[in-house]
Amino acid sequence: MKNVGQRAVVRLAGTYLAIIMSMSVAFSLIIYGLSSQEFHRRPPNDQQATSTIRSAEPGTVISIHSYLDTREDEAMAAIRLNLLLANLTVFLIGGLISYLLAQHTLQPIEDNMAAQSRFVSDASHELRTPLTALLAANEVASMNPKLTLKQAKQVIADNVDDVKRLQKLTNSMLGLLKEDKPKIQKDKVGLQPVITRAMNLVVNQALAKDIAIDDKTKNFLLLGDRQSLEQLFTILLDNAIKYSNKGGTIIISSSKKGKHVSVAVADAGIGMSDEVKSQIFTRFYRAEESRTTAGYGLGLSIAERIIKAHGGRINVDSEQNVGSTFTVILPAYNKKK
């Protein structure tokens, strides 16, 4: 952990240790008090006055009263020593446990703070890049005294494209900043209309790379929010197109098992390594080999969020230079509901 995090761990560990030691000292005092009461129990004074015992030294006789006082002092001293050692042991072991527990308690907070910091940093970078390009293009155009109407229209068209990209990025960021499991209105939704809508939204990207989309889905009924599901499959199709080779084919298939419907989006693109696969749902994450493709690394994060909101899950199978298959498992619509 960082220095600030380390200080927080030490403070929290100190709090835990103070609680542990307070309990340990309280129990020690109780044990000491009870032991003291037991040792103070004596025979009646008249018996103590007339009773004697032989000392360890030859020819020496001492009263039982003196003997009991001596034994009581020795026993109480032994108890104090044992309690001191016990509390010292509790302090050492409790300190270690408190530190480990504090680390475990604060680690999720530290991770969230780090993720938030990365999110702000990455968002700033992603926003700054197109804004810088937009500013530079306009400055160059404004300083060109020979700017023609055609050139001006081209600058405006480029500006509109940049603004659209910024709008798409900010909308995606706003969606991610909402609660992790948003409240959605679940209803009966047909799978095929959702897939058809998603395909229509990405058809231009597919045509630009001469990619065919083979829809093999059946019209299973899902329990979910139609608009969110359309966004989900648009993201998966867009992702498959980005990382598919020109002239390739993307296959969408579906199956139903029990109370769940599985929808698979398979491509024969560049695939990914296990290391990349473990990071693809992280906000703004983009593998090195994908840097040349358009995008901000937000799509799959949003897709995962939508799936979790529906109570579903997603599995990814991928092999480099072979392709990837994203399988989404969603709850099926139950007519009894």
Helices and strands as residue ranges (DSSP letters): H 3-39, H 45-50, E 52-54, E 61-63, H 64-142, H 149-177, E 187-190, H 191-208, E 212-216, E 221-224, H 226-242, E 249-257, E 260-266, H 274-277, G 288-290, H 299-309, E 313-319, E 323-331
